[in-house]
Amino acid sequence: MTVLTNKQTMTTLGTARGAAASAAAPRSVGALVKAYVALTKPRIIELLLITTLPTMFLAARGLPDAWTAIATMLFGTLSAGSANVLNCYIDRDIDQTMRRTRRRPLPKHEVSPKGALLFGVILGTLSTLGLALSVNVLAAALSLAAILFYVLVYSMVLKRRTAQNIVWGGIAGCMPVMIGWAGITGGVSWAPVVLFGVVFFWTPPHTWTLAMRYREDYASVEVPMLPVIATERRVLRQIIVYTWATVLCSLLLWPVAGTSLLYPAVAAVLGAVCLFEVYAMLARLNAGKTGLDLRPMRFFHWSNVYLAILFLAVAVDSLIA
């Protein structure tokens, strides 16, 4: 892949230093396995699985079939891993420049680009075949679509060309709820569409607050994340809009899926905390604070907790409703 023009010298020197270091320090089998696992971005996979399993509880209106759930989670893990590995392959030029990503396996030359590409393709193939044979064809098709969208649409087209990259690119991260539902029911309905919407609206504020923290990183490689090209006030306004949309969409599941009162109660409390945090950032901005003094990472970490507890409430509600 062609490196950004204004980064050619830095990238070339970094590559040479990394290659020399790699050659000087032969790696054990364990270290190599660890590097390949790191390419899959396990922490992101965990977040995706958090939305998959509770959706299966909701689809089954209780405990889902154990084998179907295990197979969906296993091959769903391989699917997400495939997308993440291929993303690392595509972004290897900018990853070795950005502070947040330069310790990933490809920038550190712990894995070769060819090895990463082959690994990503193998994981994607195994996940698609595994879902088709052990779950159903619809779940496999949705999984494959998510991989292709994340790699071809987000990583190769949107990410480096538009500030709306994460808005539309986040669609891939919404697919696990559809896959989980399809794995249990063999079809789709409005309930997983609502959960799809929750993750869709949740993704931009979650990612933009992280991008606020690493704004200089993204700017240095000319990736037009919203915090790079817009004022902090505009970014916060967008975060507020999407946070409201997330909260309202989460409450919509109550009438659509016919949940008990437990779920909307939990969703309302979680949503109130999210809104409090985002308006607190706006208050800090109005008070003259900027940059990290706005405490964007506080919202970023809380948004992870929000999604986990919200989907836990979906699972628990499904067991007691």
PELIN-V774862 format. One record per residue. PHI is phi in radians with two decimals (* if undefined). NEAR is the number of other C-alpha atoms within 10 Angstrom. D_LAST is the distance of its C-alpha to the last C-alpha in Angstrom with 1 decimal. Layout:
PHI:NEAR:D_LAST / PHI:NEAR:D_LAST
//
This chain:
*:8:52.0 / -1.29:6:54.4 / -1.46:15:54.0 / -0.97:12:54.1 / -0.94:9:57.8 / -1.34:11:58.1 / -2.09:15:56.5 / -1.07:13:58.7 / -1.11:11:60.9 / -1.06:11:58.2 / -1.15:20:56.1 / -1.10:13:59.2 / -1.12:11:60.2 / -1.11:17:56.7 / -1.09:18:56.6 / -1.11:11:60.0 / -1.10:14:59.2 / -1.12:18:55.8 / -1.13:15:57.6 / -1.12:12:60.3 / -1.12:14:57.9 / -1.13:15:56.0 / -1.20:12:59.2 / -1.37:9:60.4 / -2.27:9:57.3 / -1.00:11:56.3 / -1.81:12:52.7 / -1.31:9:51.3 / -1.07:9:48.9 / -1.07:8:46.2 / -1.16:12:46.9 / -1.19:15:46.9 / -1.07:13:43.5 / -1.06:13:42.2 / -1.17:18:43.6 / -1.15:19:42.0 / -1.11:14:38.6 / -1.07:17:39.1 / -1.05:24:39.8 / -1.37:26:36.2 / 0.97:18:35.0 / -0.93:15:32.5 / -1.17:9:31.0 / -1.23:13:30.1 / -1.06:18:28.6 / -0.98:14:26.3 / -1.13:14:25.0 / -1.19:22:24.5 / -1.20:21:22.6 / -1.05:19:20.3 / -1.55:27:19.1 / -1.35:25:19.2 / -1.11:25:17.1 / -1.06:27:13.8 / -1.11:30:14.4 / -1.18:30:14.7 / -1.08:24:11.3 / -1.13:26:9.9 / -1.12:24:12.5 / -1.50:16:11.7 / 0.96:17:7.9 / 2.63:17:8.5 / -1.25:15:12.0 / -1.33:19:14.6 / -0.97:13:17.9 / -1.05:9:19.9 / -1.12:11:23.2 / -1.09:18:21.8 / -1.12:19:20.1 / -1.12:15:23.3 / -1.11:18:25.5 / -1.12:30:23.8 / -1.19:22:23.9 / -1.12:15:27.4 / -1.32:24:28.9 / -1.17:27:27.0 / -1.09:20:28.7 / -1.11:24:32.1 / -1.12:31:31.4 / -1.10:30:30.8 / -1.08:26:33.8 / -1.04:31:36.0 / -1.05:28:35.4 / -1.21:24:36.1 / -1.12:28:39.2 / -1.15:28:40.6 / -1.13:23:40.0 / -1.08:27:42.0 / -1.10:25:44.7 / -1.18:19:45.0 / -1.64:19:44.9 / -1.09:20:47.2 / -1.23:23:50.1 / -1.42:23:48.3 / -1.11:24:46.3 / -1.37:23:49.6 / -1.74:20:50.6 / -1.26:18:47.4 / -1.04:14:47.1 / -1.20:12:43.3 / -2.10:18:43.7 / -1.26:17:47.1 / -1.70:15:46.1 / -1.23:19:44.0 / -1.00:24:45.5 / -1.23:28:47.4 / -1.04:27:49.1 / -1.50:21:50.1 / 1.06:20:51.4 / -1.46:24:49.4 / -2.36:18:48.4 / -1.38:14:50.6 / -0.97:18:49.4 / -1.11:10:50.0 / -1.12:12:48.0 / -1.14:23:45.1 / -1.06:17:45.2 / -1.10:16:45.4 / -1.08:19:42.5 / -1.11:26:40.3 / -1.16:16:41.2 / -1.09:14:40.7 / -1.06:21:37.2 / -1.11:26:36.3 / -1.14:15:37.8 / -1.09:15:36.1 / -1.15:26:32.7 / -1.16:23:33.2 / -1.14:17:34.6 / -1.11:21:32.0 / -1.17:28:29.1 / -1.12:18:30.9 / -1.48:12:31.9 / -1.85:16:28.8 / -2.06:22:25.9 / -2.89:21:27.1 / -1.16:18:29.7 / -1.10:19:27.4 / -1.07:27:25.9 / -1.14:26:29.5 / -1.14:15:30.8 / -1.15:20:28.4 / -1.13:28:29.2 / -1.11:21:32.9 / -1.07:15:32.6 / -1.11:22:31.1 / -1.06:24:34.0 / -1.11:18:36.6 / -1.13:20:35.3 / -1.12:24:35.3 / -1.39:23:38.7 / -1.40:17:40.6 / -1.54:16:39.2 / -1.32:22:38.2 / -1.14:22:40.5 / -1.62:15:43.5 / -2.07:14:43.5 / -1.28:20:41.3 / -0.97:19:41.5 / -1.72:16:45.2 / -2.12:14:45.7 / -2.58:15:43.4 / -1.25:17:41.6 / -1.55:15:38.6 / -0.91:21:38.4 / -1.34:21:35.1 / -1.12:20:33.5 / -1.49:17:33.9 / -1.14:23:34.3 / -1.18:21:30.8 / -0.99:19:29.5 / -1.05:22:30.0 / -1.28:22:27.6 / -1.51:25:24.9 / -1.17:25:25.1 / -0.96:31:23.1 / -1.18:27:19.8 / -1.22:25:21.4 / -1.15:31:22.7 / -1.08:31:19.4 / -1.15:26:17.8 / -1.10:25:21.0 / -1.09:31:21.2 / -1.55:23:18.1 / -1.73:16:18.5 / 1.38:14:22.2 / -2.63:13:22.0 / -2.30:17:20.7 / -2.70:14:18.8 / -1.23:11:18.2 / -1.05:22:15.1 / -1.17:26:17.3 / -1.13:17:20.1 / -1.11:20:18.4 / -1.14:25:17.8 / -0.98:22:21.4 / -1.10:20:22.5 / -1.03:25:21.0 / -1.17:23:23.1 / -1.07:24:26.0 / -1.32:26:26.4 / -1.23:27:25.7 / -1.08:24:28.5 / -1.04:23:31.6 / -1.10:26:31.3 / -1.06:22:30.3 / -1.35:18:33.4 / -1.15:25:35.8 / -1.19:26:35.5 / -1.14:18:36.5 / -1.16:21:39.2 / -1.11:23:40.5 / -1.19:17:41.0 / -1.97:17:42.9 / -0.96:20:44.5 / -1.10:15:47.9 / -1.04:20:46.7 / -1.13:23:45.5 / -1.12:16:48.6 / -1.14:15:50.9 / -1.93:19:49.8 / 1.07:17:49.5 / -1.63:20:45.8 / -1.43:20:44.9 / -1.04:23:41.6 / -0.92:25:41.1 / -1.12:24:42.2 / -1.38:22:45.4 / -1.86:16:46.5 / -2.16:13:45.0 / -1.22:11:45.6 / -1.08:18:43.1 / -1.13:15:42.4 / -1.12:13:41.6 / -1.05:19:39.3 / -1.13:22:37.4 / -1.09:15:37.1 / -1.15:16:35.5 / -1.09:25:33.2 / -1.10:20:32.2 / -1.04:13:31.6 / -1.24:21:29.4 / -1.20:24:27.4 / -1.03:19:26.7 / -1.09:16:25.7 / -1.08:23:23.3 / -1.12:21:21.6 / -1.15:16:21.5 / -1.14:21:20.2 / -1.09:26:17.4 / -1.25:19:16.3 / -1.14:19:16.6 / -1.12:22:13.6 / -0.98:20:11.5 / -1.29:11:13.1 / -1.22:14:13.9 / -1.68:17:10.7 / 1.14:13:8.7 / -1.30:18:6.4 / -1.35:15:5.4 / -1.27:11:8.8 / -1.06:16:8.8 / -1.05:24:9.7 / -1.08:21:12.5 / -1.12:14:13.8 / -1.13:17:14.4 / -1.06:25:15.8 / -1.16:16:18.0 / -1.15:13:19.5 / -1.06:21:20.1 / -1.10:22:21.6 / -1.10:13:23.8 / -1.14:15:25.2 / -1.03:21:26.0 / -1.15:17:27.8 / -1.04:13:29.6 / -1.15:20:30.9 / -1.27:23:32.2 / -1.25:16:33.9 / -1.15:15:35.4 / -1.10:23:37.0 / -1.11:19:38.4 / -1.10:13:39.7 / -1.13:14:41.5 / -1.11:17:43.0 / -1.14:11:44.2 / -1.49:10:45.7 / 1.72:9:47.9 / -1.42:14:46.0 / -2.48:14:45.8 / 1.00:12:44.8 / -1.19:11:43.1 / -1.17:11:43.5 / -1.32:23:40.6 / 1.05:19:38.5 / -1.14:22:36.7 / -1.23:17:35.6 / -1.09:14:33.6 / -1.19:24:31.4 / -0.99:20:31.4 / -1.19:13:30.1 / -1.13:16:27.5 / -1.10:24:26.2 / -1.11:13:25.6 / -1.10:12:23.5 / -0.96:20:21.7 / -1.13:19:20.7 / -1.11:18:19.7 / -1.23:16:17.5 / -1.04:23:15.9 / -1.31:22:15.0 / -1.10:20:14.0 / -1.11:19:11.4 / -1.07:27:10.2 / -1.16:23:10.1 / -1.09:16:8.6 / -1.05:21:5.6 / -1.14:25:5.5 / -1.40:14:6.0 / -1.86:11:3.8 / -1.21:14:0.0
//
